[in-house]
Amino acid sequence: MTKNSERAIDAKLTRRAFVGAAAATAAVGLAGCAPASTDEAPTKDEGEGLAFTGEDEFADCQLVYGCCSPECQHHLLKGYVRDGKLVKVESGEVNESPACARGFARVELCNSDKRLTKPLKLVGEKGSGDFEEITWDEAYDLIQEKIQYALDNGGSQSIIVQDGTGNFSSLTDSMSTLGSWLGGTTAITGNSCCAGIDSGLGTILGSRTTPLRNEIEKANYIIAWGNNPVVTMTGYFGRFQKMMDNGGTLCTIDPFLSETADKSQEWIQPWPGTDSAVALAMLKVVIDEGLTDEEYLIAHTTAPCLIDKKTNAPAFTDASDDTTYQVYDPTTKALVAHDAAGVTPPLTVADTEIANDYVTIYDLVKAEADKWGKEAVEAETGCSYDDIARIARDYAKADKAIIVQNMGGYQRTENGAYATATQVYLALFCGHIGHEGDGMYDIGGSAELVPSGAAFESNPDAGKFEPIPFPHFGEMVLEDKPTKINFMWVAQGNPVAQMPNTNMWKKALEHIPFVVKVDQFMNSTCLWSDLVLPNTALFETPNVTHSSRSAVIQISEAGVTPPGEAKTDLEITAEVAKRFGFEKYFNEDPSVYISRVLEGSGVTYEELVEKKGVNAWDLVPGWIAYKDGNFDTSTGKAHLWVQAWVDEGFPPIACHQRPVEHPLNADSELAKKYPLAAVQRKTRHQVHTIFNNLETMLSMDGHKPLIVIHPEDAAARSIAMGDDITVYNDRGEHSGVALVSENVKPGVVVLQNGWDDTTASPTSNVTNNAWPTLGTIHCCNSTLVEVKKGA
């Protein structure tokens, strides 16, 4: 049947509030950056709404704009600068939403006395923090010497240039481009953030970035699956609230009563790692109760396409061409092309004359869903079947519905790709993709809406070498696989605090002869580096952001005086490039590189300097992700049977596979030793480890990590609220303060992601680094631990 708008919206869960909304955007001060800053003082209009009393104390300030670009939402910020110092920050005039407290904290970040100001050379053991200051010339000489050693003793493949999500702006990854001119470097492969989206949603729909935020308030039903948009989409959450104010329902699926769950009308708590079973049980309800949008499924997916029972592969007319799917024509009783005109194929060929030889992809998906009836799904997930079924019905019957998956912790499990894919199946079976108010996975920005160019020219002849999967970076580097690594450059990230099983990363960095870290503050990765270089911050750096986060194309201006001898990433790269004869690729004015990034967008450098930000939504009116069911695959249809999964040794139809590290595997020695499931959550006061050393941010949630534990689990370990406790397993330990609460599922502990060796022990000390996984999934939420009293 075709979906309809009849829904039952019952707010049946009543709960005690756990925490308030994300931090209010109070007058703490904000920050920005600029190629050419604005000299005029703020006008009266610009000062309105700033809650000033009496005379405007910032009237003499210079205005400087910049993009707050680590991971998050990429707000355009307006900074007030006096005598080269940032004194206040506001949201810029062009934004998709108001800036959050992390943006306001830029004032403290820029002015912090903890900022790195000179190059630091390690003089003790790695991890000791024993450094001495050296000059930039000495630093460059050392870098030249060590890179040349690597080139002479293993070639350019013995070099790694590792970046991260610390900065999504375009002029910060210049060192990666220099690596191409050195001959090409060894990459660290995988995605610690959304690998489940890449290999789950991306393979089915043909691409992974689907900006949906403009559709949120138009929806009738939204599922926040394993994520927490109150915290991770702070600025956009007003759109969710408006959707609810208009009579819509917000449902959260999470083992923890997050800030978003607290604001939702529906909330269920599955065991970590069982979300694929929940999704398949929901799909079973949709199929069994006739809620499938069959017209959509036949027209826009490969559901009716045939699988040959002899080969267990699609019945292509040409096996080398994945556009040649075949379907059954019930009129002619023949196999015809999936896109043959005038043919409406059945979703199942059971009871037809070809049933002995063929089955449809729909039948295979249905067979997986059929495994998850009431008894099975309740035993596996710990959720009530009645709750699951009600949510399935309401989602399917909604006129417009969205599943928000971005940053979802559910996908950071061994089965994360299939957990994502089963949710995609659910959306496709209900026809909830490609229409106004419909969709899934709200991520993506201006770069998905209009073209973007490359800032720097790369070497087209650079070598391609076998990469190192990040989950086993430590193991492989220690074994010199696939090659001996002699030199590593780390920028825009803090892998020692963020990557799984970080103690193995530390051992690997000890094994690498020379490691360079570029940063603004001393952090975990700096401690295990041989040379630490100070770089400039937002409002100190000319840059442009035309990225996969905010839809606003943004300038960053340099109007704040950086501390000490801090340099921009581009300045550092240019000097290193000069030492190897490649300076011509990096010695242009930043405006040249910014103009290259803007090529194809329809926005000029001059326009961006004038407007500071341009909203790309205005450049593509009426844009909808996968509009009218047109997907980015070879056929234009959603591919429910995935060859890429087969190529990695996994089933071609998404299914539920319980993680190896799971409390339900009670007979395993590992579960007996470590009986609790640890999951990680983001907090309001940081993005990964960024901002987590600032007093204004630490004052929001406390100066020590909080570890949420259920009262039953706490009592069994003689733990009381506020006790110092330690989470541990064979990989390492993470210590914090006990938050004893019924808001977490018994048997689960919740850890705060983003702590660092310089502030506390990272949660990644204990995280699972299982590998290989489908799509190189990060398994941090498939982690078994025990908890003890004491730090």
N, C-alpha and C positions, 0 to 999 in steps of 0.2 A: 504494500500500500504506500501511498504518498504521505509524507509527514503532514500533520495538522497542528493547529495551534492550541488544542485542548491540553491543559496541563493541570496537575494537582500540585499546588504550591503550599505545602504544609511545613510550617516552621516548628517541627516536632521536638527539636532538641533544645532543652533549656539548660544553661550552664552558668556557672559563676565566672565572671570576667577574670581572665588571667593577667593580661597586661593591657595597657592603653595603646592607642594608635602610635604610629611612628612619630618620632620627635617633631614637635611643631617647629616651623621655620621661624624661629625667634630672631630678634635683632642681635645676632652674634657677630656679624660681619661676614662678607663673602670675598671671592677672589676671581681674577681673570688674567689674561696675557695678551701681548700685541706686537705685530710687525711694525705698525705705525700707530701710536696711541693717540687718543683724542685729547687735544689740549684744552678745550673749553670746559668750564666748570658746569656742574649740573644746573639745569634751569629749574624754575619753580615747579613746573609740571613733573620733571624727573624726580624731584624730591618728595612729591606727594606720596602718601602712604608709608613713609619711612618712620612714622611714630616719633618724629623729632619734636621737641618743644622749644619755643622761642626761636632764636637765631639759628640758622642752619650751620652747624659746626663743620660741615664738610664742603661748604661752598667754595673753598679755595682749592679743592682737590682736583687732580687730573683724573679723567675717566679712562679706564683700561678694560677691555673685554677679553674673555677667554672661555674655552670649553673645559668643563670639569669632566675629563674623559676616561677615568678608569672604569672598566666594565660597565656598570650601572646605566644611568639614563642620559648622561651627557647633556646636562643643562648648560645653556649659555649664561655666563656670570658677568656681572658688571662690578668692577673693582674701583674703589676710591683710593687714590695714591697721593700721598703728601711727602715731598722730599725723597722720592724714590721708595717709600715704604707703604705697603698695603695697610690701610686702616679700617676699611669696611667693604663688605660685599653684599650685593643684592642680586636678584634674578635679573637677567638681561631682558630687554623688551621682546625679543623673539624667542619663544620657548613652546614646547608641547605641554609643559606643566611647570608649576613653581619648583624652584630648587629646594633641596633638602638640607638638613643639618650638616651633612658631609661637605656640601658646597660652602656653607657658611664657615666651616672650620678651616678654610683656606687661609684666613687671616692668621690663625695660630700657626698653621703649617709653614707659611712663607716666613714668618717672624720667629720661628722656634730657634732657641739657642742650641737645640740638638742637631741642627742641620750640619751636614758635612760641608767643609769649606776648603779643604786642600786634599790632594791625592795622598792616600795612605798605603804604605808598603808593609806587608806582614813581616815581622821580625821574630815572632814566636811560632808555636805550632798552630796549625789550622784549628779554629774553634776557640783559641785562647783569647782572642781580642787584643793581642799584643801587636800594635801597629806603630809605625813612625811616619811623620809627615815628610813628604818629599816634594820636589818641584815638578811642575808639569813637564818640563824638558826631561827630567829624570824618568818620569812615568812613561813618556812617549818612547824614550830610548829602550826602556825595559820591555814595553809592548812590542816594539820592532824586533828586539832580540828574540823574544819568546815566539812570536809568529814565525820568524825566519827559521827558528829551530824546528818548529812543527812542520813547515814546508820542506825542510831538508831531511826530516826524520819521520816520514809517513805521508807526506804530501798534504794537500789542502783538506783531504778527507779526515785528517787527524785533528781538525778544528771544528768546534761547535760554536754557533752563535745562537743563543737562546733568548727569545723575548718572552712576552707574556701579556696579560690583560691590564697591566698597570697604566697603560696609555694607549687609547685607540686613535690618537691623532697621527698624521701621516709623515711627519718629519722626524719621528723618534726611532724608526727602525732602519736608519741608514746603514748601520753596521752590517745588517743582513745582506744588503746590496753589495757592500764592499766584499763580503765573503764570496759572492759570485765572481767578482773580478780577481780574487785570489785563486780561483779555480773551482769554486764550489765547495761547500762544507757538508759535514754530516748533520742531518736534521734529527731532532727529537720529535717523533711522530705521536699522534693521538691528541685527544681533546679532553682535558681534565674537567671541563665545564659541561658541555652538552654533546658528548660523544653518542649518547643514546638517541639524541635527536638526529645527528648526522646519519647514523646507520639504521635508525628506525624510520622516522618520518621522511628524511631526505631521500632514501632509496625508494620509498613507495611513491612519493609525490614528485620526485625529480629534483627538488631543491629543499633547503631547510629554513630559509629566512622568509618569514611571512608577517610583515607588520600588520597588526590587527587593532592597535589601540584606538583607532578612530571608530571601530565597530563595537567597542565594549558597551557603551551606554545604550546602544540600539538593541542589544540582545535581551532575551527573556530569561535565559538560564545560562549560568557560567559555572564550570567546574574548575577550581584551582587545584590541579592534581599534583600533590606532593611539593607545592611551592607556597610562598608566603608573600604575595604582592604588597601587603601593607608595608613590608620592610624592603623587599627587592624591587618593587615598582612604586615606591613611596609617592612620587609625584603624580603618578597616573591613577592612584587608588580612588581619587575622587570620581573617576569615571565608573568604577565598580559601584561606588555608593549611589551614584545617580541612577544606575541600572536598577538597584534595589529600591530606590525611592520611587521609581516608575512602576514598581510591582514585580520586578524580576527577582529571581532566586540565585543566590551565591552558595555553592556547595564546595566544601573543602575536604579533600581526601588526604589524610596525614596522620601518622601515629601520635602526633603531638598537637595539643591545642595551641596552635600558633596564634599570632595576632590576627591573621586572616580568618582562621577557624572560629575565633571568638566573635567575629563580626558576621559569620555566615549563618544562614537559616538551616543548612544541612552540614553535618560533619560526621565522617566515619573514620575509624582508626584501624587500618589493616596492619598486619605485621610488615616490617620492612622487607622488601624483596618479593612481596606477593601481589603487587599491583596488577601484574599481567593476569593473574587469576581473577581479580576483581573485574577488570575490563572484559574478560571473556565471559564471565558470569552475566555482566550487564548485556553483552552482545547476545547471549543465549535468550535472555528475556525479550530483547528486541525482536529476535527471529521467531521465537515461539509464540509471541503475542501479536504477530502480524504488524509490527511497527516499522518494518524495513521500508525504506524508500526505494522500491524496486526499480522504478523508472530511472532514478539517478544512478543506481548501482549498475544497471545494464548499460546506460549511455556513457558513463564517465569512469568506469573501472574495468579491470580485467576479470571481474567476478564470473561472467558467463563463459570465459575462455576455457579451452579444453586442455586437460593433462592426459598424456598417453600413459596408461597403466603399465605398459611394458618398460618404458624408459623413466617413468616418474618425472617427466619433464614436459614443458608446454608442447602442444602439437603445432609447432610452427610449420608453415609451408616451406620455409627456408631456415634450417637450423642455425645458420650464421647471421640471421637477421631477426632481432627481437621485436620488430614491428609487424611480423607476419603471424600473429596469433590467429587461431581459428576458433570458431564457435559452431554450434549446431543450429541449422535452419530447420525448424519444425515443419515448415511448409514443403520444402523439397526433400527433407530428411537427408540432407547432405552437409558435409563440413564446408564452411565458407569463411572468407576473411572476416575478422572481427568488426571491420568497418564497412562491410558490404551494405550497399544501399537497400533500403526496404526490408531489412531483416531484423526481427526482434527475437533474439535468442533467448532460450529459457535459462534461468539461473541454475537449474539442475538437469542432468540428463538421466537421472534414475528413472527406471521404467520405460526407457526408450530402447530402440534396437542397437544403440551403440554403447549401452551401459556396461557391457562386458569388457570393452576396450578403453573407455574414456570416463573421466570424471571431471566435473568443473572445478575451477578454483574456489568458487562459492561453496561447493560441497566440502572442500578441504578445510576452509575456514570454519564452516558450520560444525564440522567434526571436532575441531579444537574447542569451540564454544560449548558443545554438548557435554564435554567432560566436567563442566563446572555448574552442576545443579546445586540445590540447597545444601545437602550434606557435605559435598566435597568442598564447596567454597567457604562454608563456615569453619570447617576443620582446618583449612589451609590459611585463611586470612584472619580469623578471629573476629570477623564482622558478621552482623546479622544479615541473613539472606533477604529478609523483608526490607531492610534499609537499602541494600544494594539494588533490589528489584524496583523499589519506589524511585530511586535516583535514576535508574535506567529508563523507566517509563517517562518521568518528567523531562529528562534530557531529550528523549526521542520525540515526544509530543510537542516540545517547545517549537514555536514558529521560527525562532532564531536562537541558536545556542553556540557557545564557545567552550573549548577546553583550553585552558591556559597551562602550558607545560614548562615555560621557560624557567631555567634554573632549578627544575624539579629534582628534589632529592631522590625520588623514586627511580630515576634513570641512572643514578650512580650506584648501581648494584650489578651483580654478575648478569642479571637478566634484563638490564636496563634498555637495551635496544628493542627487545620484544615487548617490554612494558610500554614503551613509546608506540610501537607498531600496533599493538592491540587497541590502544586508544584511537589511533588513526583509523583502524578498521571500524570501530564504533562510530566515529564521525562520518565515515563514508557510507556505512549501512543506513545511517539516519539522514543522509543528504545534507549534513551540516558543514559543508566547505564550499566556498566560492560565491557566497551571497552576502548581501548587506546584513550585518549583525551575526554572521556565521564565521566559523573558522577554528583554527587551533594553533598553538605555539606563537604567542605574540612576542616576536623578536624581529629585529631588522630595523633598518633606518634609511637614511637618505641614499645610501649606496645601493639599496634594493629598489628604490623608486626611480632614480635617474642615474645615468652612467657616472663612473668616477675613473680617473686616470692614475697612473703610477707616478709618484713624485720623482723617483730616481730611475735611471737607465740601468738595467741589469745586464749581465754578460750572458748572451744567448748560448754561448758555448760552454757554460759552466758544467762541471761534471755532476752526474747524478749518482749518489752513493746510497748504500743500504742504510736506512734510518735506524734509530734506537727507539723502541717503544717506551714512553715515559714511565709506565708502571714498573718496568724492570730496568730502568736506567742504571740504578746502583749495581745490580747483579752483572749487567752486561759490560759496564765500564770496568768493573773490577776484574772481569775475565778478558778484557781487551777485545770484546766482540761488538760489532763486526770488524772493528779495527781499534788499534791503540789510539786513545785521545790524548793529545799533547797540549792542547790549548783550548780554553773555553771562555767565551764572553757572555755575560749575563746582564740583560737590561730589561726594564719594564716588568719585572716579576721577582718573586721571592720563593723559588722552588723548594728551598730547604724547609720552609714553613708550610708550604701548600701541597706539595706532591705527596702521594701515598708512601708510607713506610719511609719517613724522612731520615731515619737513622742510616738507611742504606744510601741515601743521597749524600749524606755527610761523608760516609766512607768513600764514595765515588769521587767526591771533590778532593778528598785527601789524596786519592790515587792519581788524579790529573796533575801533571807537573806545574801548570800555571793557569790560574783562574782569575779573570777580571770581573769585577762587579761595578756597575754604574748605578748610582742611587743618590737620594737626597738625605737618607738617614742610615745609620748603622742598623742592620737587621740580620736575621739568621744566615742568609746567603753570604752577606758581607763577611761574617765571622769565619766562614769556610773558604774565603777567597785569599789570593796572594796580593792582589792590588785592588783598592777601592777608589773609584773616581767620583767626585762630587758633580752632580748635574743640576741644571736649573729646574725650577718648578713652574706651575701655571702662573701666568702674569709676568713671568721672567723670560718666556720663550716664544718666539714667533712660530706659529704653526697653523694648521687647518684641520678640521675634523669633518670628514665626509665619509660616514662609517656605517656599520651594521647595528647601531644602537639608536641614537636620536635621529628623527627625520629632519632635523634642522642642520643645515650646512653652516659651520661656524668658524669664524676667525679667532685666532688667539694672538694677542698683542703682547709685546714686551715693553712694559712700562715700569716694572718694579726692579730695583737694583738687587741682583742676586747676592747671596752672602759670600764673603771671601772670594775664592777663585773658582766658584762653580761655573761650568760651561754647559752649553746646550749639547744634546746628543749629536747634532749635525756638526758643530764645531769640533767635537772630539773625533768623529769619524773622518772629517776632512783632513785633520792633521795626521792621523794614522794612514790614510790613503796616500797622502803626499809622500810618506816614507817608502811607499811601494810603487810610486809612479802612477797612481790612479786619481790624482787630485782633481782632474778636469770633470769628474763625475759628481763632485761634491762641493765645488767652490763658487757656485752661483749664489746670488742673493736669494734669501728664502722666498721672496715673492715669485721667483721663477718656478720653484718647486711647488708652491701653492697653486700657481696658475695651471701647472700640469695636472694636479689632482682634480681641478675643476673642469678639465676638458670633457666635453660631452654632456655636462650637467645643465648647460644653459645659463650658468652663473659665471660672471667674470670676476677677476681679482678685484678690479676697481669697484664693482658693485658690492662685493662682500666687505671690502674695507669700509665702504659707506654705510651699509646696513648692519654690519656685524654678524647677522644671521639671516639665512633665507630658508623658509620652511618648504621642504621638497614636496609636501602634500599639495601645496599651491601650484606646483609645476605639473602635477599629474591628477587633475580633478577627476573624481569618480573611480580612482584606483581601488581595486579589491583583490586580495591575494587569491590566485587560482580562479579568477572570475568565471562564473558559469561552468565550473567543473573542467576547466582547461588546465592541465597539469604540465609540468616541465619535463616529462619523460619522453622517450622516443616515440611513443604512440599518442601522446597527449592525454592518456588515461592514467589513472592511478594503478600502479602495478602491485597487486596483492601477493603475487608469487615472486620472490626476489632472488634472482640469480646471484647477486653479490653475497648473499648469506650462504648459499651453497658453496661458492668459491672459497669462503672462509671455513667451511666444514660444518655448517649449521643448517638446520631444517629451513626450507624455503617458505614455509608458512609460520607466522609468529605463533608462539605457544608459551605456556608457563613452564619455566624450569626453576625450581627452588635453588637459591644460592647454596654453595657448599658450606660457607660460613653462615650458619643460621641456627637459632635456638631450637627450631622444630626438628632438626636432625639430632635428636636427643641421645641417640645411641653412639654418636661420633665422639671420639676421645676429645676433640677440640671443644665441642659444645659442653662436655662434662667439666672441662677445665675452665672454660670461659663461657658461662651460661647466659650472658646478657648481650643483647644486640645494641650496638652503638650507632647512632645516626648524628649527622651534623646539621647545624642550622646557621644561617646568616643572622647578624645582629644589626641594629640601627646605627651603630657607631663606627662601622668600618666597611670597606670594600676589600675583600680578601684581607691582607694585613695592612693596607693603606688606611691612614687616620688612626690606627689603633694605639699609637703612642702619644696622642694629643690629649691633654687634660680635659678640654671641653668635650671631647667625645667619650673618654673613659668615665666622666662624671654621669653620663646617661645611664649606663648599665653596670657600672662597678669596675674596680681596678683589678679584679681577679676574674678568671673564667668561671662561669656558672655551669654546673653539671646537674641536669634535671634527672631526678630518680623517683620512681613511684614509692609511696609509703611502704608497701609490702616488701619491696626489694631493699629499701633503706633499713627497715626494722630487722630483716634477716641478717644485716651486716652491722647492726648497732650504730647506724648513722642517723644523726639528727640534723634538722635544718640549720644551715650555717657552718656545719663541720667542714674542716679541710679534708678532702678526700682525693684519692688517686684512682684513675682508670688505667688499667694495664692489660697487656697480653705479651706474647713472646717478642713482639716487635719493639715495644717500648712503653713509656708511661706518659700520662697527661694528668696534671694536678689542677684542682680548682676547689670551688666552694659548693657544698651540697645545697641544691634547691629541691626540697622534698615536696612533691606535688602529684595530685591525682590527674593532672593534665597531660601526663604521658602514659602510654600503655604499659601495664606491668610487663617486666621482662625487657624493657627498652630503656636506655639512657640517652639523653640528648646532650651533645657537646656543642660548644660555640666555636665555629670556625673563625680563623683569622688571628689567633694569638701567635706570638713569635718568641723566639728564645730571648730576645732583649726585654720582653715584658712578662712572659709566662712560657710554659712549655707548649709547643704546638700540638693541636689535636691530631695532626698528621703523623705524630710519633707512633700511633697505634693503628692507623688505617690499613685496610687490606689492599695489597697491590697485586691481586690475582692477575695472571696473564698466561696464555692469550685469552682474550674475551672478544665477543663479537663487536667489531668496531673499535677495539681498544678502549673498552669501557673503564672508567674509573670506579672502583668498587668500594669507595669509602663508606657507603651505607650497607655494605655486606661485611660488617666487622663485628667479631665476637670479642667481648672483653669481660673482665671481672673488675669489681670496685672494692677498694679497701679504705678504711678510715685512716686519715693522716696524709700529709703531703709527701 
